[in-house]
Amino acid sequence: MVHLIDRRVQGKNKSAPNRERFLRRYKGQIKDAVTRAIKGRSITDMDSGEKIAIPVKDVNEPNFGHAHGGVWESVNPGNQEYQTGDQIERPKGGAGKGKGQAGNSEEISEDEFVFQISREEFLNYFFEDLELPNLVKTQLTAITDFKNQRAGYSTTGTASSLHVLRSLRGALGRRIAVGGKSSKRLKKAEEELAELLAETSDNQDPRILTLRQEIHHLRTRLLAIPFIDPFDLRYSNRIKVPKPSTQAVMFCLLDVSGSMDEKKKDIAKRFFILLYLFLQRAYEKIEVVFIRHHTAALEVDEKEFFHSRESGGTIVSSALRLLTEVIQSRYASSDWNAYVAQASDGDNWDNDSVICKQILMNTIMPVVQYYAYVEITEGEPQNLWHEYTQVKEQKPHFAMQKIEEPADIYPVFRELFKKQSK
């Protein structure tokens, strides 16, 4: 019998096992509550916990009771207020508390059970059914990989791992160790017998008979030592050791041209913040490369990517060329999963949009696992959208969605990064 003792430090008046059991039991209700909570907060506020309310009726524990069957006779006490046949008015209820008048207060009533979930629990429910699609080439560094490594020999193992040479060497050593003393005495006895036979021809000499008997006994004893014994068997011992796993990189391309007004930039930043939180939670060791572009593209850090106010004209191909250079110089190995997420309003020079399609088809799509394009516009799709549509028709791992207002960010994000059916 194995006894598991949980020695995790628990807060005051809290029980970690009971909390985990509660979250598992009411997972559906909690996830619905998280979905409702998402609508009432900003994307930038996702990286925090949430106060969750679920109906009390959903947390009632099932129980067994005795059925009231058969014929029962009971005696009830009388009263001075009612007589037989009197009609009793329905009690007037309050705001879920069984008394008082209905109010317009936003305070949660007793009809709901309220509790606080942590940041990690909130993000777990928030991103539960999302993933990076098309993980067919390599694994992510967040997943520990192991390799078999030789670690000497062991006395147990399978027949396929038997080390013949090491086993025979051990058997030889055992035979030498066990029969060494007898072998020396046998050699000496044979020398003494040879000397006696040289001195006399009497085979009935007691000394000769004694030596011959001793030699026979020693030879029998040596022959009784097995050539190989189960104790001698040695098996190649292999252990699993962690090895550096292959890696994944996500490229975030943001259009900061003049046609991207503050509202569009804000939507794009919210989309990338959501993506950044998702990558941080699900894939701890994934690398993220940020690229901003207008007429020229520049690789920047996280702070500048989300907060810089630099703007200019629009040449989308500059970002794609820089993306190609970075992949070829730093992530060209087949061990890398490369992903790209691009956000733009689609307003680009007509000639440049054709160039973008050619760069995608010939250079980028063959080396990336997934490419997600988000076009932020309230009107008709722009010229870049039409060119990218041709890429989508030929490359199944290219996805594109349109965002018109902030409310579309989360549905589009889920559509782009939903788990693929196996």
N, C-alpha and C positions, 0 to 999 in steps of 0.2 A: 504494500500500500504506500502511495506517495502522498505526502502532506505538503501543500504549498502554503507558505506563510507570506502574506502581503505586508511588507514593512514600509510602504510608501508613506511619506509624511502627509497627514491629512489636516485640513483646516479645522478650526473650532466648530463643533456641532455639525460636521460634514462627514459623510461616508462615501469614499470613492467607489467601492463596489456597488453600493445601492444606487448611486448616481448613474453609473454606467448601465446598470440593469434598467433603470427608469428610461434612459435615452434609447436603449434598444427596444423596449416594449412600446414606447409611444413615438417611434421614429416617423411614422406617417404623419401624425398630427403636428409634430415639431417641424417637419419639413414644410408642411403647408403654412405654418406660422412664420417660418423664415421667409418663404416666398412673399407673404403679405408684408413682412417687415421691409423687404427690399424696395417695395414701391414707395415707402415713406422716408427713404434716406438717400443721401447723395452717394455717387460712386466713390468719391474720395473718403467717405465714412465707412466703407466696407471693412476696413482693417480694424475692427473692434467687435466687442461682444454685442449682445442684444437681449432685451427683456422680452421673453416669450410668454404668451398667454394662450392656453388651450382650454376648451370647455371642461368643466368639472365632471360632467357625465362620462367623459372619455377616460378619466383616471379612476373611476370606481373599480374596486377590486371585486372579482367574481367570488361568490361564497355559496355554501350549501346550507339549506335550512330544512326543518321538518315540515312536511306538507300538512295542511289543515284538512284532513279527509274525514269521512265518516259523519255520524250524527253527534252533534255536541249540544249540551245544555249548559247555559251559563246564567248567572245571577248578576245583574248590573245595579249599581246604586242609583237611587232616584235623584231628582233635583227639584228645586223650587221655582225654576224659571220656565221650563218647557213642559208641554203636555203632548199626549199622543196626537199625531196629525199636524203639529206645528211645522211651518216651513222656515228654514234658517237661511238668512241672507249670506251670499258669498262674501268672505272677507276681502277688504280692499288691500291690494298688494302695492309694494313700493318698487324701487329700482333694483329688483333682483334679490331683495333681502326679506321678502315676505310681509313687509309692513311699510306704511308711509306712502307718500305720493311719488309718482314718477317724476324724475328730474332730468335736466339736460347736462348734468355733470359728466365730464370725460373720465371720471374715476372708474376703474374696472370694478365690476360688481363681483359678488360671491359666486356668480355663475361661471366664472373663469378662474383657472388655476394659473398663477403667474410665477415664473422662476427665471433666473438669469443664466444664460449660456455664455461660455467664454469665447474669446476671439477665435481660438482654434476650432472649437465645436461649431461656431457659426460658419466659418469658412469650409469646414468639412461638409456641412449640409449644402452650402451654397455651390460648391464645385463638385459635388459627389458624382454626378453623371457626366463629367467632362473629361477630356483627355486630348493629348496631341495626336492627331490622326496619322495613320499610315506608318506606324513604327515597325517596318518590315526589314530594315537593313541592320540595325544595331540596337543595343540596349542603352538605357540612360544611366548616368553615373549615380543617380539616386538609388538604383538597384544594385546591391552588393553582389559581385560575381566572384566565383571561386575557381581555382584550378588545382588539379592533383599534383602533388609533389612527393618525390621519394623521401622517405624518412627512416632509413635503415631497414631492419628485418624484424619480423615478429614470429612467434611460435604458433600462431593460428592464422588461417586464411583459406582462400579457395584454391582449388587445384590449378587454376589458370595462373595464379600468382606465385606458384611454387618456384623457388630459386634453386635449381638443381645443383649448380656448382657450390653454392654456399652450404647446401644440405650435405653433399658428399664430403666437403672439407670438414664439416662438423662431425660427420660419422667417422672419418679417419682419425680425427683428434680424440674422439671418444674411445675408439679401439686401441689407440696407442696408450691412452691414460689407463684404461681398464686392464689391458693385457701386457703392459710394459714390464711389470715385475716378473710375470710368468715367462715372458719371452726371454728375458735375461737369464733366468734360471734354466730354461730349456737349452739355450745356447751353451751354457756352462756345463750342463749335464751331458750334452752330446759330445763336448770336447773331452770330458772325463771318460766317457764310454770308449771313445776312439783311442785314448791312451791305454786303457785297460786291455782292449782287444789287441793292441800292438804288443803288450807285454806277455799275454797268455792266450792260448787257443782254447782254454776251457770255458765253454759257453755256460756251464753250470755254476760258475763262480758266483757266490752270493752277492758280491759287489756288483757284478755285471747284471744279474737278475734284478737287483734293487734299482740300478740306474735305468734299466729298460722299463721297469714298471713306472718309475717316476716320469720318464720321458713320455710314455703313453698317456699318463694322467695329465701332464702339462699340455700336450697337443690336443687332447680332448677338451680341456678347459678353454684353450684358445679358439678351437673351432666352434665352441658353444657361444662365443661372442658374436651377436648378429652383425651382418655387414652394414645394415642401416636400421635404425630404430625410429619409431615415431617421435621420439625425443629429439632426434637429429634434424627433423624437417624444419626448414626456415622459409618463410614467405616474404616476398617483397612488401614492405609496409608503405602505404601511400596515405597522405593526409591532405585535407582540403585547406588551402590557404587563400585568403582574399587577394585578388589581383585588380589592378586598375581597370575599371570598366570603360567602355567606349563612351563618348560624350555627346551632348546635344547642345545646339546653339540656336537661339531665336533672334532674328533680325527684325527690328522695329523701324519702319520707314514712315516718316511723317512729313507731309507737305505743308510748308509754312509760307507759301507764296502769298502775294497780295490778294489773290482771289479768295483765299481762305480767311474770311472775316473772323472776328472774335468768337462768334457763336459756333462756327464750324470747327475752329481750333479747340474750343472747349469740349465739343463732342468727341473730337479725335483724341484729346488728352484723356478724357474719361474712359474711352475704349481701351487705350493703352495702359491706363492705370489698372483697369479690370484684368487685362491680360497679364500685367506684371504681378499682380497679387496671385493670380492663378498659377503662374510659373513658380513663384516663390514657395507656394504651399505644396504643390504636387511634385516638383522636381527641384529639390534643394540645391543641387550642384550644377544646374543648367546655366550656361553662359548666355547673357543678353547683350546684344550689340545695338546701340541706338544710332540712327542716321536721320538727320534733318536735311531738307533740301528745298531750294527755290530754283534759281538759275544754276546754282552750284550746290553740291552735296558735301556734307561734313559729318564725320563720326564724332559724336559727343558723349558726355557722360549722362547719367540719369537725371541729375539736377538741371543741367542745361537743356536736356531734351524736353522736360516737362514745363520749364519756367522761362526759357529764353524768349525774347520778343523780336528777334531778328526776322526780317521778311524781305521779299523781293519778287522777281518774275517767276515764271514756271517753266522748268525743263526737267521733266520727270526722269528722263533717261540718265541724267547725271547721278541720281540715286542708284539706279540699277547698275551703272558702270562701277560705282564705288562698291556696291554690294558684291559684284563679281570679283573685284580686286581683293576684297577682304577674304572671300571664300577661298580664292586660289592661293593667297599668301599664308593664311592662318588656319583654315578649316578644309583644306583640300583632301585630307586623309579620308579613306573609306570608313574610318571608325566614327565619323561624325554624322549625327542627324542634323540636318540644316533645315530650319523653318523660317518662313518670312511672313510678316504681317504688315500690310501697307494701308495707310489711310490718306485719302486725298479727295478733293472735290471734283476731280476728273477734268478740270479745265486745263488743257495743255495745248501746246502748239500742234497743229494737225500733223505736220511732218514728223515731229518728235514722237507722237503717239505710235506711228508706224514703226519707228526705231525701237520703241519700248517693246512692242510685240515681238520684233525680231530678236532682241536681246533675251527676252523671256524664253522664247521657243528654242533658240539655239544654244544658249549658255546657262541660264539659271535653272530652268525646269529639270534638265537632266541630272542636276546635282543636289536638288532639294527634295525633302520628303513631303512638304506641304507648303502651299502658298495661298494666303488668305488676303483678298483685296476688299477694302471697305470704301465705298464712295459716299461722301457726305454731301448731299444736295437735295433741295426741296422740289426742284423741277425735273425736267426730262434728263435722262442720262447724258453725260458729256462724251466727247470723242474718245477719251481714254477708255471709257466703259465699252464702247463698241469694239475697239481693238482687242481689249481683254476678253470679250465674249468669244472671239475666235480662238484664243488660247484655251479657254475653258472647254470648248468643243473637242479639242484634240488632246488635252492633258487632264485626265480625271482627278489628279491631285492638286488641281487649281480650283479655288473656290472664291466666289465673289458675292457680296451682299450690299444692299443700299440702306443708308441711314438717313432719315429725314428730320428726326427730332430726338431729343435725349431719351425719350421713352423707348426708342427702338434699340438702344445700345445693348441692353441685356439680352433681349430675344435674338438679335443678330449674333452676339457673342456665343450664345449657346448653340445656335445653328452651325456656326463655323467650327466649333470645337466639341461637338457632341460625340459621345462614344460611338465608334463604328460597330456595326453588327458583325459578329464573327462568322 
